[in-house]
Amino acid sequence: MPPFSKPETVLKQAEGLVSVGQTPAALQSLTEMFNSKRFRSTPVASLEPIMMRFIELCVELRKGRTAKEGLMQYKNITQNTSVQSIENVINAFIQLANAKVVDAQVKADKAIEVLDVDDLEASESPEDVLLGAVSGDQNKDRTDRALVTPWLKFLWESYRSALETLKNNARLEAIYQSIALQAFNFCLSHRRKVEFRRLCETLRLHLATVAKYSHQTHSVNLSDPDTLQRFLDTRFAQLNTSVELELWQEAFRSIEDIHNLLTMSKKPPKPSMMINYYEKLYKIFMTSGSILYHAAAWSKYFAILRTSGKQDEEMERVAGFVLISALAVPVMSDSGEDGEDTKGKHARLTTLLGLSKIPTRASLLSDAFARNVLKLSPRPLLDLYDLLEVQFDPLGLCDHATAILDRLSVSEEFTPYLPHLRRVILSRLLSQLSQVYSSLSISYLLDLVSPLNRHLSADGDRFDQENLEAFIMSAAKRGELFIRLNHSSGSILFVDDAFSIGSGSGSSKVQPSPGKLVRSRLSHLAECLHNVVRYIDDAPDTARGQLQAAHSAFKAEQQALQTRRSIVARRRELQAELVARRQNEERSQQAEMTLRAQEDAQRKKRAEALKEAQERAKAEMERKRKEENVKIVSSLLDRGVSIDADITALDTEQLVQLQVEHMDKERRELNERLRVIAKRMDHIERAFRKAEIPLLVDDYARQQAEDRAAFEASRQGTIDSARAMHQEKIDTKRRLSRILPDYRAYMQSWKKKTRRRNEILKQREREAEQRAEEERIRREKEEAEARAREEREAEERRRREAEDAARLAAETKQREEEERVKQLRKQREAERAEAAEVARRQREREEEAERRRQARSSGTGPASGGAGGGDVWRRSQRPAEGSPGTRPSQQPQSRYVPPGARGSEGGSSVGRPGGGGWRERERLREESGRPGTPGRQSPAPQDDDGFQQVKPRPSTGAYRPPGARNR
């Protein structure tokens, strides 16, 4: 390990490495400083800027694990002295990770908007269309996976690392809650459902391990109201996020967590908190299909909402939901399971709702009636309540109910309740029909139920005969209806058993049934006898009058008491609202004052830290060293170690060595004591076993005697029961043997009928097989003809396609040859123009040179005889010969030839009349008997302008791109 350096030096070295592009090396140097033993003695004021730079490098390099280890080290150092420093570092870490995600999203959007397009007017190529169809992915998704997803993963790991660092620490509860809320917002904004589940499990695990870390210095105390309130706020944010993400199982588990925390609270929760609790609870129950507990949650929600002083419109809306949810509860239970699992489930849900017993439909309706829900509910719901709970009209029930459901279906909020209401209406219809009819045809019942089919349930079930019979049999199985189905006659029989007790549906009765008369006979007789005794008794009228007066006074007092109770309850509600409002105002003012004080303290603290950083660092290091020496010395003295040398002269390493030696000595002594104790225990156990041997022999003999007696008693009982059963079977045989002849006669007749029926069925089966064979032969013949016809059509179609393809290829080839001829002609014209321009410039230069020679000759006069006289005469004669119009037409050596035609076959075409033109090409084409394509002329004809034609490459018949045709 490298030697320890000052924090400022390490930070400067890291900055230097970053400036030269060695960011991983800079991060490694900071990490090595954290692993040093002297890192703990470094002042916090010097560590915070180093920690800030450390997390910046970790975020830049996406080193999540390294950042987590550094945060753990920093928390262990500063949690006792500077909590604010930990909060600053954690917040900076999360903000940097968030900023990277935002930058990645911006880059991804720009990468999608700015595309490298060669031609802005060109449409999408077939290759791009085919690639998009095969990949099935959009550009945005691919870009997000490449740019955004890595930073999203790092941000998620950052949240997890921060929560692991801050967990189970009472001094870090506020920042822990803040990070948890930010993590919820991350999962919600990016729709990360899997990460949200893991986050909930992590928070649940942290809460479960609170008791495990209770012995620590800054452990979490759930009995503290502020701590419990923070946990509740976090769980409610978790609940809201799970509902937004439609994770209903996770929402239910969040509800259970909130309920467990509420049971631990010593003071009642806030009304607004409970309103949110029951609001999410009835959504969860509606999604799970538990309409009974959904209605109970609406009832609790309405009860708490009354005390919060909401507006009348909101109360009317909630009252409508309370009434329709209670009416939608099945009159007949959906399941007849009464096992321990079902009871446990109901008890669990009842506890979550804060109820003392399992709710029922009747209790929910009675609570709604007691809370004046009917007065606040909409008119269609009141009509539905009157139709289902008050009126008795089995023949018009479905028609009236359908009209009400039409009015309710207009509102989308009531649509989820319509399938449940249809089943309730059907239950009421069957219950009322059982009181009026003793039998009923199934077709007539289907006619009565047919109006309900206009409002299909979510799964599309209709009340046809099959579903209707299943519903009736389910109710009869649970004992809610005494009914039978007769399929032979197509009727329904309502059975009234006088000596059975069913669950009943609780609907209104028209008249008592015979069974009801039998069951209530004794109670009716008792009532009649009571009336007779009351009339026979000659009690004084005064007592009767006093009793009536007392009864009236009791009624009046009861009414007055109810009025006073309602007034007191209302005053309490108003007082609670006023107190809550004042508490909120005081809390907000206190929070503002606390925030200002904290800001002032932080500014002052920073100024002092900057001023006294060096002095405090030196003093802190010295104090730490002395404290460590004192602790080691005190530990040695407590253990009974005598130190002969001077304590002040010993350093930390020597003291640690003394402590290690003493610990080794204690360990050896402890091992020796344990060995002696183990030997003693072996001797004691051996003595115990020797003493219990005779006792075990006596116990074995006694157990044998008891087992033999029990066996004899069991054997005798088995023999007696077998004899009784044998005698009973003999009696049964003797009684049933009288009908044996009738049984045999019936079996013979039945066998004859069965044999005759089987013969008829076999004959019909043979005839059917013969018809099927004929039909199969005919069908195969038709299929063979159809296949032959399709093959002929396919062959004709392929032939036409081949001819079209050949014709199209020939036309394409001809167009390509024409295009190539045009390009060659343009190339020759360009070469001619260039050669003419070069010749013109050459003539101009020669004329200019000739004029200069003439000017020199005219200026100097005839040359005298000398060495250069002959040459001057020749120069004076050349202009006349080379002047335009007098030059010979054939000058092969001075004639300009283009570079492309200098090495071509056929030689020069200068002087050939009409050579290299279209007449020559036509003549060659007629002689060869082939089409006159320029690309197939073997000799290179010469034009009359002195330019040699370029010989094209022979065509191979294959396709060549335009840029490579003249190579």
TIVOLO-878590 format. One line per 10 residues: their letters; for each residue x, y, z of C-alpha. Coordinates in steps of 0.2 Angstrom, whole numbers. Layout:
N
a) X Y Z; ...
***
This chain:
967
mppfskpetv) 0 0 0; 7 17 -4; 11 29 10; -2 40 17; -3 58 9; -13 73 14; -30 74 7; -26 91 -1; -11 82 -10; -22 68 -15
lkqaeglvsv) -35 79 -23; -22 89 -32; -15 73 -39; -32 67 -45; -35 84 -53; -19 83 -62; -23 65 -68; -40 71 -74; -32 86 -84; -21 74 -94
gqtpaalqsl) -35 62 -98; -31 48 -84; -48 48 -76; -47 30 -70; -30 33 -62; -37 48 -53; -52 37 -46; -40 24 -41; -29 36 -31; -44 43 -22
temfnskrfr) -50 25 -18; -33 20 -11; -35 35 1; -51 28 7; -44 11 11; -30 19 21; -30 17 40; -27 36 43; -42 40 33; -54 40 48
stpvaslepi) -43 53 57; -45 65 43; -56 81 47; -73 81 38; -70 98 31; -55 91 21; -64 76 16; -80 83 9; -72 91 -7; -63 75 -10
mmrfielcve) -79 65 -8; -88 77 -20; -74 74 -33; -74 56 -30; -92 54 -34; -91 65 -49; -77 53 -56; -88 37 -51; -103 44 -60; -92 49 -75
lrkgrtakeg) -85 31 -77; -101 23 -71; -93 14 -56; -108 11 -45; -99 -2 -34; -84 9 -30; -96 24 -26; -106 13 -14; -90 7 -5; -84 25 -4
lmqyknitqn) -101 31 3; -101 18 16; -84 23 22; -89 41 22; -105 38 32; -95 28 45; -84 42 48; -96 57 48; -112 50 55; -107 55 73
tsvqsienvi) -101 73 69; -108 79 53; -125 73 46; -127 87 35; -111 83 25; -118 65 22; -134 73 15; -124 85 4; -114 70 -4; -129 59 -6
nafiqlanak) -139 72 -14; -125 77 -26; -122 59 -31; -141 57 -35; -141 74 -45; -126 69 -55; -133 53 -60; -150 61 -64; -141 74 -75; -132 60 -85
vvdaqvkadk) -149 52 -88; -156 69 -94; -141 72 -105; -142 55 -113; -161 58 -117; -157 74 -125; -143 66 -136; -155 52 -141; -168 64 -146; -155 74 -156
aievldvddl) -149 58 -164; -166 54 -170; -170 71 -177; -153 74 -186; -152 60 -198; -138 58 -212; -148 60 -228; -140 61 -244; -155 67 -254; -168 77 -245
easespedvl) -180 74 -260; -177 56 -261; -190 44 -254; -187 30 -242; -177 16 -251; -184 -2 -252; -169 -8 -242; -174 4 -228; -192 -2 -228; -186 -20 -228
lgavsgdqnk) -174 -18 -214; -188 -9 -203; -200 -23 -207; -187 -37 -203; -180 -29 -187; -197 -24 -180; -189 -10 -170; -190 9 -172; -175 21 -172; -180 29 -155
drtdralvtp) -180 12 -147; -163 7 -154; -156 24 -149; -163 23 -132; -155 6 -129; -138 12 -135; -138 29 -126; -151 30 -112; -152 13 -105; -134 12 -98
wlkflwesyr) -137 28 -88; -154 22 -82; -146 6 -75; -133 17 -66; -146 29 -59; -156 14 -52; -140 7 -44; -136 24 -37; -153 24 -28; -151 7 -21
saletlknna) -133 11 -15; -139 27 -7; -153 18 2; -141 4 8; -130 17 15; -143 27 24; -154 12 31; -157 9 49; -150 25 56; -160 37 66
rleaiyqsia) -149 52 61; -151 49 43; -170 46 42; -174 62 33; -162 60 19; -167 41 18; -185 46 16; -180 59 2; -170 47 -8; -185 34 -7
lqafnfclsh) -197 47 -13; -185 51 -28; -183 33 -32; -202 31 -33; -203 46 -45; -189 38 -55; -199 21 -57; -215 31 -61; -208 43 -74; -199 29 -83
rrkvefrrlc) -212 16 -80; -200 4 -72; -211 -9 -64; -198 -23 -61; -187 -10 -52; -202 -4 -42; -205 -21 -35; -187 -23 -30; -187 -6 -22; -203 -11 -12
etlrlhlatv) -194 -27 -6; -179 -17 -1; -188 -5 9; -198 -19 17; -182 -28 21; -175 -13 29; -190 -11 40; -190 -29 45; -172 -28 51; -175 -13 62
akyshqthsv) -176 -24 77; -159 -33 72; -150 -17 73; -158 -10 88; -142 -12 98; -132 0 88; -129 18 93; -141 27 81; -154 13 79; -171 17 72
nlsdpdtlqr) -185 19 86; -202 15 79; -210 21 95; -205 39 91; -220 48 83; -209 57 71; -200 42 65; -216 32 63; -224 47 53; -209 47 41
fldtrfaqln) -211 28 38; -230 31 35; -227 45 23; -215 34 13; -227 19 13; -241 31 7; -230 37 -7; -226 19 -11; -245 15 -12; -248 30 -23
tsvelelwqe) -234 25 -35; -240 6 -36; -258 12 -40; -251 24 -54; -241 9 -61; -256 -3 -59; -246 -15 -49; -261 -21 -38; -252 -35 -29; -239 -23 -24
afrsiedihn) -252 -10 -19; -260 -23 -7; -244 -27 1; -241 -8 3; -258 -7 12; -253 -21 24; -237 -12 28; -247 4 31; -259 -6 42; -245 -13 52
lltmskkppk) -237 4 55; -254 11 60; -256 -2 73; -239 3 81; -244 21 82; -249 28 99; -259 42 92; -273 42 79; -268 45 61; -272 61 51
psmminyyek) -289 61 42; -281 65 26; -270 50 27; -284 38 31; -294 46 16; -279 41 5; -278 24 13; -296 19 10; -296 27 -8; -282 16 -13
lykifmtsgs) -290 1 -4; -307 2 -13; -297 3 -30; -288 -13 -25; -303 -22 -20; -312 -17 -36; -298 -23 -47; -297 -40 -37; -316 -43 -40; -320 -43 -21
ilyhaaawsk) -335 -32 -22; -340 -35 -4; -324 -27 3; -324 -14 -10; -341 -8 -4; -335 -9 14; -320 2 9; -332 15 1; -342 15 17; -326 18 28
yfailrtsgk) -321 31 15; -337 40 16; -337 40 36; -320 48 36; -325 61 22; -339 67 32; -328 73 46; -316 83 34; -329 96 28; -329 92 10
qdeemervag) -341 101 -2; -359 95 -5; -355 89 -23; -341 78 -18; -351 71 -4; -365 67 -16; -353 58 -28; -346 48 -14; -363 44 -7; -368 37 -24
fvlisalavp) -353 26 -25; -357 20 -7; -375 15 -12; -371 7 -29; -357 -3 -21; -368 -10 -7; -382 -14 -19; -369 -23 -31; -364 -35 -17; -371 -52 -21
vmsdsgedge) -387 -57 -12; -381 -75 -14; -363 -78 -9; -352 -83 -24; -343 -97 -15; -348 -109 -2; -330 -112 5; -329 -111 24; -312 -118 26; -298 -111 37
dtkgkharlt) -290 -103 23; -306 -93 18; -309 -88 36; -291 -82 38; -293 -72 22; -309 -64 27; -301 -60 44; -286 -52 36; -296 -41 25; -308 -36 39
tllglskipt) -293 -31 49; -286 -20 35; -303 -11 34; -303 -8 53; -319 -18 56; -323 -29 71; -333 -42 61; -335 -48 43; -346 -36 33; -362 -41 25
rasllsdafa) -374 -34 12; -387 -30 25; -375 -22 37; -368 -11 23; -385 -5 18; -390 -2 36; -375 9 39; -378 18 23; -396 21 29; -390 27 46
rnvlklsprp) -377 39 38; -391 48 27; -383 41 11; -400 39 3; -403 58 4; -387 62 -5; -387 49 -18; -393 52 -36; -411 48 -41; -407 32 -52
lldlydllev) -398 24 -38; -413 28 -26; -425 20 -39; -413 5 -40; -413 3 -21; -432 5 -20; -434 -9 -33; -422 -21 -25; -425 -19 -7; -443 -12 -5
qfdplglcdh) -454 -17 -20; -460 -34 -24; -463 -36 -43; -455 -52 -50; -464 -51 -67; -458 -33 -70; -442 -33 -60; -430 -36 -75; -439 -23 -86; -438 -9 -73
ataildrlsv) -421 -14 -68; -415 -13 -86; -422 5 -88; -412 10 -72; -396 2 -79; -398 11 -95; -398 27 -85; -383 22 -75; -373 16 -90; -372 34 -96
seeftpylph) -359 37 -82; -343 29 -85; -340 28 -66; -354 16 -63; -350 5 -78; -339 -7 -68; -354 -11 -56; -367 -16 -70; -361 -34 -71; -363 -36 -52
lrrvilsrll) -380 -28 -52; -386 -40 -66; -382 -55 -54; -390 -46 -40; -406 -43 -50; -406 -61 -55; -405 -67 -37; -419 -56 -32; -430 -62 -47; -427 -80 -42
sqlsqvyssl) -431 -77 -23; -447 -67 -27; -453 -81 -40; -450 -94 -26; -463 -85 -15; -476 -84 -29; -474 -100 -39; -472 -118 -35; -466 -122 -53; -461 -112 -68
sisylldlvs) -456 -116 -86; -438 -113 -90; -443 -104 -106; -454 -92 -96; -439 -88 -85; -428 -85 -100; -441 -72 -106; -441 -64 -89; -422 -63 -89; -420 -58 -107
plnrhlsadg) -420 -39 -104; -404 -41 -93; -394 -47 -108; -393 -29 -115; -380 -26 -102; -367 -39 -104; -354 -41 -91; -335 -38 -95; -332 -56 -99; -347 -56 -111
drfdqenlea) -357 -69 -102; -376 -69 -107; -390 -76 -96; -394 -90 -108; -401 -107 -102; -384 -115 -98; -378 -100 -87; -395 -98 -79; -395 -116 -74; -377 -115 -67
fimsaakrge) -382 -100 -57; -398 -109 -50; -388 -125 -46; -375 -115 -37; -388 -106 -26; -397 -123 -22; -380 -131 -18; -377 -117 -5; -394 -119 2; -400 -102 -3
lfirlnhssg) -414 -108 -14; -424 -124 -12; -426 -127 -31; -426 -142 -43; -424 -143 -62; -434 -155 -72; -426 -156 -90; -439 -169 -96; -453 -157 -93; -442 -141 -95
silfvddafs) -448 -134 -79; -442 -127 -62; -449 -133 -46; -448 -122 -30; -448 -134 -15; -453 -128 2; -446 -139 16; -455 -136 32; -441 -143 43; -426 -135 35
igsgsgsskv) -418 -118 37; -409 -109 23; -399 -94 22; -412 -84 13; -410 -69 3; -419 -57 14; -431 -50 1; -449 -45 5; -462 -58 7; -480 -58 0
qpspgklvrs) -487 -71 11; -480 -85 22; -477 -101 14; -483 -118 22; -465 -121 28; -465 -104 36; -482 -108 44; -475 -124 52; -459 -116 58; -468 -101 66
rlshlaeclh) -482 -110 74; -475 -111 91; -470 -92 91; -487 -87 85; -496 -98 98; -485 -89 112; -490 -72 105; -508 -76 105; -507 -83 123; -498 -67 128
nvvryiddap) -512 -56 121; -526 -67 130; -517 -65 147; -516 -46 144; -534 -44 141; -539 -56 155; -528 -47 168; -538 -33 177; -524 -21 180; -528 -4 185
dtargqlqaa) -529 9 171; -518 21 181; -503 9 180; -506 8 161; -507 26 159; -491 29 169; -483 16 158; -488 25 143; -483 42 150; -466 35 155
hsafkaeqqa) -464 27 137; -468 44 129; -456 53 141; -443 40 136; -445 43 118; -444 62 120; -428 60 131; -421 48 118; -424 60 104; -417 75 114
lqtrrsivar) -402 64 118; -399 60 99; -400 78 95; -388 83 108; -376 70 102; -377 76 84; -374 94 90; -359 88 100; -352 78 86; -353 92 74
rrelqaelva) -345 104 87; -331 91 89; -328 90 70; -327 109 69; -315 110 83; -304 96 76; -304 105 59; -299 122 68; -286 113 78; -279 104 63
rrqneersqq) -279 120 53; -269 129 67; -257 115 69; -254 115 50; -250 134 51; -239 133 66; -230 118 58; -227 128 42; -221 143 52; -210 132 63
aemtlraqed) -203 123 47; -199 140 39; -190 146 55; -180 130 57; -175 131 38; -169 149 41; -159 144 56; -152 129 48; -146 140 33; -138 153 44
aqrkkraeal) -130 139 54; -123 131 38; -116 147 32; -108 151 48; -101 133 49; -94 134 32; -85 150 36; -78 143 52; -73 127 44; -63 136 30
keaqerakae) -54 147 43; -49 133 55; -47 118 44; -28 116 46; -27 119 65; -42 107 68; -34 94 57; -18 93 66; -27 94 83; -39 80 78
merkrkeenv) -25 69 73; -16 71 89; -31 69 99; -36 53 90; -19 46 93; -20 49 112; -37 43 114; -33 27 105; -17 24 116; -28 28 131
kivsslldrg) -41 15 126; -28 2 123; -20 5 140; -36 5 149; -41 -11 141; -24 -19 146; -26 -13 163; -44 -20 164; -38 -37 159; -25 -37 173
vsidadital) -9 -34 162; 5 -25 170; 15 -13 160; 32 -10 167; 38 2 154; 33 21 153; 16 22 145; 19 39 137; 35 32 129; 25 18 120
dteqlvqlqv) 18 21 103; 2 13 96; 10 -2 88; 18 -7 104; 2 -6 114; -7 -16 101; 7 -29 102; 4 -30 121; -14 -32 119; -13 -46 106
ehmdkerrel) -1 -55 117; -13 -54 132; -27 -60 121; -17 -75 116; -14 -79 134; -32 -78 139; -37 -89 124; -25 -103 129; -32 -102 147; -50 -103 141
nerlrviakr) -46 -118 130; -38 -127 145; -54 -124 156; -65 -130 142; -55 -146 141; -57 -150 160; -76 -146 159; -79 -157 144; -70 -172 153; -80 -169 169
mdhierafrk) -96 -169 158; -91 -186 150; -89 -194 167; -106 -188 173; -115 -194 158; -107 -211 159; -114 -212 177; -131 -207 172; -132 -221 159; -126 -234 171
aeipllvddy) -140 -229 184; -154 -229 171; -151 -247 164; -162 -256 178; -176 -243 176; -177 -245 157; -179 -264 160; -194 -262 172; -202 -249 160; -200 -261 145
arqqaedraa) -209 -275 155; -223 -263 160; -226 -257 142; -227 -275 135; -241 -279 148; -251 -263 143; -249 -266 125; -255 -284 126; -271 -279 136; -274 -265 123
feasrqgtid) -272 -278 109; -284 -290 116; -297 -277 119; -296 -270 101; -296 -288 94; -312 -292 104; -321 -276 98; -316 -280 80; -324 -298 81; -340 -291 89
saramhqeki) -342 -278 76; -338 -291 62; -352 -303 69; -365 -289 69; -361 -283 52; -362 -301 45; -379 -304 53; -385 -287 46; -379 -292 28; -388 -309 30
dtkrrlsril) -404 -300 35; -402 -289 20; -400 -303 8; -415 -312 15; -426 -296 12; -420 -293 -5; -421 -311 -12; -440 -309 -14; -437 -297 -29; -424 -307 -38
pdyraymqsw) -436 -316 -50; -443 -298 -55; -425 -292 -58; -420 -307 -69; -436 -305 -80; -432 -286 -82; -414 -290 -86; -419 -302 -100; -431 -290 -108; -418 -276 -107
kkktrrrnei) -405 -287 -115; -417 -291 -130; -421 -273 -132; -403 -268 -131; -398 -282 -144; -411 -276 -156; -406 -258 -154; -388 -262 -157; -392 -272 -173; -402 -257 -180
lkqrereaeq) -387 -245 -175; -375 -256 -184; -385 -257 -200; -386 -238 -200; -368 -236 -197; -364 -247 -211; -375 -237 -223; -367 -221 -216; -350 -228 -220; -355 -233 -237
raeeerirre) -362 -215 -241; -346 -208 -233; -335 -218 -245; -345 -213 -260; -344 -195 -255; -325 -197 -252; -322 -204 -269; -332 -191 -277; -323 -177 -268; -306 -184 -272
keeaearare) -311 -185 -290; -316 -166 -290; -300 -162 -280; -289 -171 -293; -298 -161 -308; -296 -145 -298; -277 -148 -295; -275 -152 -314; -284 -137 -319; -273 -126 -307
ereaeerrrr) -257 -134 -313; -262 -130 -331; -266 -112 -326; -250 -110 -316; -240 -117 -331; -248 -104 -343; -245 -91 -330; -226 -95 -328; -224 -96 -347; -232 -78 -349
eaedaarlaa) -221 -72 -335; -206 -79 -343; -210 -71 -360; -213 -54 -352; -197 -55 -342; -187 -59 -358; -196 -45 -367; -192 -33 -353; -174 -38 -353; -172 -36 -371
etkqreeeer) -180 -18 -370; -169 -14 -355; -153 -20 -364; -158 -10 -380; -161 6 -369; -144 3 -361; -135 2 -378; -143 18 -384; -138 27 -368; -120 21 -371
vkqlrkqrea) -120 27 -389; -126 44 -383; -113 45 -370; -99 40 -382; -105 53 -395; -105 67 -381; -87 61 -376; -81 62 -395; -89 80 -397; -81 86 -381
eraeaaevar) -64 79 -387; -66 87 -404; -70 104 -395; -55 102 -384; -44 97 -399; -50 112 -409; -47 124 -395; -29 117 -393; -26 119 -412; -33 136 -412
rqrereeeae) -21 141 -398; -7 133 -407; -10 143 -423; -12 159 -413; 5 156 -405; 13 152 -422; 6 167 -430; 12 178 -415; 29 170 -417; 29 174 -436
rrrqarssgt) 24 192 -433; 38 194 -421; 50 187 -434; 44 198 -447; 45 213 -436; 63 208 -432; 68 205 -450; 60 222 -456; 69 231 -442; 86 224 -445
gpasggaggg) 87 223 -464; 95 209 -474; 108 200 -465; 126 201 -472; 135 185 -476; 140 176 -461; 137 161 -451; 119 164 -447; 114 170 -463; 106 154 -470
dvwrrsqrpa) 96 151 -455; 88 169 -456; 83 166 -473; 75 149 -469; 65 158 -454; 59 171 -466; 52 158 -478; 43 147 -465; 29 159 -461; 23 159 -479
egspgtrpsq) 22 140 -479; 14 138 -463; 1 152 -464; -17 148 -463; -25 143 -480; -8 139 -488; -3 125 -477; -5 107 -484; -19 97 -478; -9 82 -474
qpqsryvppg) 4 84 -460; 5 68 -450; 19 73 -439; 12 90 -433; -7 85 -433; -14 84 -415; -21 67 -410; -31 66 -394; -23 55 -380; -37 43 -380
argseggssv) -35 39 -398; -16 38 -400; -14 19 -396; -31 13 -404; -32 0 -417; -33 5 -436; -19 18 -436; -22 37 -440; -38 43 -449; -30 59 -456
grpggggwre) -33 61 -474; -46 48 -476; -62 56 -484; -77 52 -474; -68 40 -463; -75 36 -445; -93 43 -448; -110 36 -447; -110 30 -465; -95 19 -462
rerlreesgr) -103 11 -447; -119 8 -457; -109 0 -470; -100 -11 -458; -116 -16 -450; -124 -21 -466; -108 -31 -471; -108 -41 -454; -127 -43 -454; -128 -38 -436
pgtpgrqspa) -137 -24 -427; -128 -8 -428; -122 -5 -411; -107 5 -409; -100 -6 -396; -98 -21 -408; -87 -12 -422; -71 -21 -423; -60 -8 -433; -60 10 -427
pqdddgfqqv) -66 21 -441; -58 38 -443; -67 54 -444; -63 68 -456; -58 80 -443; -42 71 -438; -48 63 -422; -46 44 -419; -62 35 -412; -60 26 -396
kprpstgayr) -63 7 -397; -76 1 -385; -74 -15 -375; -84 -30 -382; -100 -33 -373; -101 -49 -363; -120 -49 -362; -120 -46 -343; -126 -30 -334; -112 -17 -330
ppgarnr) -115 -1 -321; -114 15 -331; -98 20 -322; -89 4 -327; -95 2 -345; -80 10 -354; -66 3 -344
***
